[in-house]
Structure formats: structure tokens, C-alpha cells
Amino acid sequence: MNYDVIIIGAGYAGAVMARQYAEDNKKVLILEKKSHIGGNAYDYMDENHIRIHEYGPHLFHTNEKEVVDYLSRFTEWYPYEHRVKGLINDKFVPIPFNLTSIEELFDKETADNLKNELIKEYGMEKKVPILELRKSNNPEVRNLAEFIFEKVFKYYTMKQWDYSIEQLSATVTDRVPVFVSYDDRYFQDTYQMMPKEGFTAMFEKMLNHPNIEIRLNTEALDVMKFDFETGKIYFEGKEFTNDVIYTGLADYLCGYRHGKLEYRSLWFDLKVMDGTYQTAVTCNYPTPKEIHPFTRITEYKLMMENKENPKTAIHVEYPFRYDEDAEKGNIPYYTVFTEENKALYETYKKELEVFKNLTLLGRLAEFRYYNMDAITKAALDKYKSLTK
Ligand SMILES: Cc1cc2nc3c(=O)[nH]c(=O)nc-3n(C[C@H](O)[C@H](O)[C@H](O)COP(=O)(O)OP(=O)(O)OC[C@H]3O[C@@H](n4cnc5c(N)ncnc54)[C@H](O)[C@@H]3O)c2cc1C
């Protein structure tokens, strides 16, 4: 078989690219080292009819109509708006921290005063990054900011990243701002929904095309060779001059020759039990790790279309330093955005430019965070630019 393109990885980046090439009548080969498609978004139905997200909860939300239209070719949806609560002073209150959180944590007089000060300073429906709130000129707002910083951000960040907030890029904390609002949804995007039959079924449809061949359980470097001296790529011993799309780790492809890029990993403890476990789909534990060594708990049946089930399944989420040889924490999840890591990635990216027919795409290959909608859009755009 002569392939027009080889794609490494069957997550969003790889699958969207594969579909686009296939519809342009190109023969596509996908190499995927895991035993399943869908990458990090892979889900499955357990024996109690609860859909589990193997690599942690994935919620679909976007403002991009183009992305919704595209993915809707492969799935129907049900409406779903995600809500999160956080354990603060022994109470579960809305996260992102908002006006309701204030009401639930302070007596009425104090709460009214704090809410007024916040609204006066920022206006309603405003999202304020915690680092900005801490710099307010208003001492009451600054006091509140210190409370929120301590109770919501400080320990959660240390548990999640093993760095203090100050050491991390602001993009990390900006993702969960303080919200001057009574809107207790975790996201405010126009489109918020979940695929009716799950993400894996959506990927199955996307990849079900006569021009697409998928080899699961196949580590790309077992069948391909990247020769940095000549800039040539080989597949099964023969030079491959057509497009190659790589969605795996950039440092791995270069043999880690300048050291490893840093990732945070997670380990999910799956527990199955009777009844219902908690009052929100996800409950955060922004407490010191000596009290709760995990960051959050997600209860999957509560995010399903049909929530009625006498059984339940929860994921208790433990952060780890990524180490491919470790028993727990051996999957790279979140890029650690320090200046050193960004510089190291640029070094690898430059070295990979020697391969003129190679494209790096996705959260691992580009060493950045992408939401599912953003990587779908990035893949659609990349395909257009490669084939224009
Ligand atoms: C814990 C967590 C929760 C998230 N929750 C959300 C959410 O709620 N909403 C949202 O929009 N986004 C969420 N995301 C982001 C989402 O997971 C990503 O947008 C998506 O996974 C990116 O797709 P990708 O194709 O770039 O990477 P991946 O999904 O990781 O796919 C890459 C694929 O390449 C394969 N691969 C890598 N190297 C090789 C190799 N050498 N040979 C063969 N195969 C290889 C991997 O096995 C993998 O299947 C979350 C991410 C994490 C970590």
C-alpha cells in the first residue's frame, strides 16, 4: 500500500487530520501506540452503564461554530453545563469563586459589603485573574483576594504543579479566574454539550473511511526512522517523502538528547459504589496535601444524559511528576510552562525542522495546552495551510 500521509497518534489532532486527508482522496495510515483511538479523550461504558473517561473528565465547550459543525458530522449531542464545587472552610461552594461563594462563606453583612466592593471595582459578569485581584487598591478587596488565594489557589496549585503560583506562567491561574457573577457554570461558552454516545464513538465515526488505515498498539519509532543527519524519514525501511504528521512528544522524537521536557501527570483512582457520592459532578479539594493528597473527585454518572443509576463511579485524581517508567504518573498530561521548558522545547522544534515533510501538531508535539475545540480548529487550519 502506498500511503499519501502517515499520521502518528489517533487523538483529536491525528483523527481530524486523517479525516481531512481521506476526504481529499488521500490514502492515510495512522500509527497509534495505545490499544484504542481517541487519545486523551477516550471513554468507555462500564459494566454498570456509566461512561468513564479513562484519562480524566472531558467536557466539551466552545465558541467556535465551525468546530461544532465539523464534529456534529460524527456525533449527536446532549446539552450539558459543567459545574464545580470546592471545599472551603468545610463547605462545598461554587468554583470559579463567585458571588454565591461569598454568600455561602460569610455572614450576610460581610458578604453584602464584599460583593458591593467587587461590583463597584470590576462590574458585574467580569472575570478577574486572582493575581490582578491581589493588586487591587481597595484594602477590602485585597483582603478578600488573600482569602481566595489561600483557600482556592495556593494549595491546589502546589498539589497540581508542585510549583508555587509565582513560578508558573499566569496562563495557568488565569484559566480559573474569580467571577463577579451569580453564574455558577464552570464555562460560559456559547456551545456546551457532550457527545450522545461518548467521545470514542465520535472518533470511530470520524475515522471510519475507506482511505484510512489504523494500526493500534504500534509505537511509531518501531516502524519509522527519523534520520537527523540527512533529514530523511523512513517507513518500514523505505524512504517516505510524503507528509508525516506527528502528534507525540517532541523530546522523545529527538531521543531526549537535550534532556526531558517537564510534564505533570495524574493518576486516577477509580472507585465503584452504590448510590451517589457528591453534590456536583466535580468537587475540588484546594486543601493542603497533608489533609487531602488528591486535587479533585469527579462522579461520572452525574455528567451523563441519564443520571438515574443505583451504582456510581468516581475518579479520585492524584497529581504526579511525569515519569514514563513510574508505576503511577507515567502519562504526560500537562506541560509545565516555565521559561526553561519553553526554551528547551524551542531547541527541539528547531532541530525537527530538518525534516521538511514533518508537521508537529497537538498538545504534546507543540508542547502547549489545547482544549478539544482548540485542537480541532488547529487541525482544520493546519490541513488548509498544508494543502493550499
Ligand atoms: C486531565 C485532562 C482533562 C482535560 N479536560 C478537557 C476538557 O474538559 N475539555 C477540553 O476541551 N479539553 C480537555 N483536555 C484537553 C484534551 O485532552 C486535549 O485537547 C486533547 O487530548 C488533545 O488532542 P491531541 O491529539 O493533541 O493529543 P492526545 O489526545 O494526547 O493524542 C495523541 C496521541 O498520540 C499517540 N502517540 C504519541 N506518541 C506516539 C508514538 N510515538 N507512536 C504512536 N502513537 C503515539 C498517543 O498515544 C495519543 O493517543 C483535558 C486534558 C487533560 C490532560
PDBQT file of the ligand as one rigid body, heavy atoms in Angstrom, charges set to zero:
ROOT
HETATM    1  C1  LIG A 401      -6.817  15.702  32.614  1.00  0.00    +0.000 C 
HETATM    2  C2  LIG A 401      -7.235  16.430  31.369  1.00  0.00    +0.000 A 
HETATM    3  C3  LIG A 401      -8.547  16.873  31.264  1.00  0.00    +0.000 A 
HETATM    4  C4  LIG A 401      -8.944  17.553  30.122  1.00  0.00    +0.000 A 
HETATM    5  N1  LIG A 401     -10.219  18.009  30.067  1.00  0.00    +0.000 NA
HETATM    6  C5  LIG A 401     -10.627  18.696  28.993  1.00  0.00    +0.000 A 
HETATM    7  C6  LIG A 401     -11.940  19.239  28.953  1.00  0.00    +0.000 A 
HETATM    8  O1  LIG A 401     -12.718  19.094  29.892  1.00  0.00    +0.000 OA
HETATM    9  N2  LIG A 401     -12.322  19.926  27.851  1.00  0.00    +0.000 N 
HETATM   10  C7  LIG A 401     -11.470  20.123  26.775  1.00  0.00    +0.000 A 
HETATM   11  O2  LIG A 401     -11.882  20.741  25.788  1.00  0.00    +0.000 OA
HETATM   12  N3  LIG A 401     -10.212  19.607  26.794  1.00  0.00    +0.000 NA
HETATM   13  C8  LIG A 401      -9.768  18.907  27.871  1.00  0.00    +0.000 A 
HETATM   14  N4  LIG A 401      -8.499  18.404  27.897  1.00  0.00    +0.000 N 
HETATM   15  C9  LIG A 401      -7.636  18.574  26.722  1.00  0.00    +0.000 C 
HETATM   16  C10 LIG A 401      -7.733  17.407  25.711  1.00  0.00    +0.000 C 
HETATM   17  O3  LIG A 401      -7.339  16.214  26.339  1.00  0.00    +0.000 OA
HETATM   18  C11 LIG A 401      -6.818  17.736  24.520  1.00  0.00    +0.000 C 
HETATM   19  O4  LIG A 401      -7.359  18.837  23.824  1.00  0.00    +0.000 OA
HETATM   20  C12 LIG A 401      -6.653  16.615  23.514  1.00  0.00    +0.000 C 
HETATM   21  O5  LIG A 401      -6.251  15.430  24.134  1.00  0.00    +0.000 OA
HETATM   22  C13 LIG A 401      -5.588  16.992  22.507  1.00  0.00    +0.000 C 
HETATM   23  O6  LIG A 401      -5.511  16.030  21.490  1.00  0.00    +0.000 OA
HETATM   24  P1  LIG A 401      -4.115  15.636  20.847  1.00  0.00    +0.000 P 
HETATM   25  O7  LIG A 401      -4.423  14.852  19.634  1.00  0.00    +0.000 OA
HETATM   26  O8  LIG A 401      -3.252  16.849  20.717  1.00  0.00    +0.000 OA
HETATM   27  O9  LIG A 401      -3.376  14.749  21.960  1.00  0.00    +0.000 OA
HETATM   28  P2  LIG A 401      -3.726  13.301  22.528  1.00  0.00    +0.000 P 
HETATM   29  O10 LIG A 401      -5.173  13.172  22.782  1.00  0.00    +0.000 OA
HETATM   30  O11 LIG A 401      -2.800  13.064  23.658  1.00  0.00    +0.000 OA
HETATM   31  O12 LIG A 401      -3.354  12.317  21.323  1.00  0.00    +0.000 OA
HETATM   32  C14 LIG A 401      -2.022  11.994  20.984  1.00  0.00    +0.000 C 
HETATM   33  C15 LIG A 401      -1.995  10.530  20.578  1.00  0.00    +0.000 C 
HETATM   34  O13 LIG A 401      -0.720  10.217  20.006  1.00  0.00    +0.000 OA
HETATM   35  C16 LIG A 401      -0.316   8.930  20.443  1.00  0.00    +0.000 C 
HETATM   36  N5  LIG A 401       1.141   8.861  20.337  1.00  0.00    +0.000 N 
HETATM   37  C17 LIG A 401       2.040   9.692  20.915  1.00  0.00    +0.000 A 
HETATM   38  N6  LIG A 401       3.301   9.334  20.601  1.00  0.00    +0.000 NA
HETATM   39  C18 LIG A 401       3.203   8.250  19.800  1.00  0.00    +0.000 A 
HETATM   40  C19 LIG A 401       4.152   7.423  19.161  1.00  0.00    +0.000 A 
HETATM   41  N7  LIG A 401       5.462   7.642  19.285  1.00  0.00    +0.000 N 
HETATM   42  N8  LIG A 401       3.721   6.377  18.399  1.00  0.00    +0.000 NA
HETATM   43  C20 LIG A 401       2.378   6.131  18.270  1.00  0.00    +0.000 A 
HETATM   44  N9  LIG A 401       1.428   6.887  18.870  1.00  0.00    +0.000 NA
HETATM   45  C21 LIG A 401       1.825   7.934  19.621  1.00  0.00    +0.000 A 
HETATM   46  C22 LIG A 401      -0.810   8.893  21.884  1.00  0.00    +0.000 C 
HETATM   47  O14 LIG A 401      -0.912   7.558  22.353  1.00  0.00    +0.000 OA
HETATM   48  C23 LIG A 401      -2.169   9.581  21.772  1.00  0.00    +0.000 C 
HETATM   49  O15 LIG A 401      -3.208   8.669  21.514  1.00  0.00    +0.000 OA
HETATM   50  C24 LIG A 401      -8.041  17.763  29.044  1.00  0.00    +0.000 A 
HETATM   51  C25 LIG A 401      -6.726  17.326  29.154  1.00  0.00    +0.000 A 
HETATM   52  C26 LIG A 401      -6.323  16.680  30.318  1.00  0.00    +0.000 A 
HETATM   53  C27 LIG A 401      -4.887  16.272  30.436  1.00  0.00    +0.000 C 
ENDROOT
TORSDOF 0
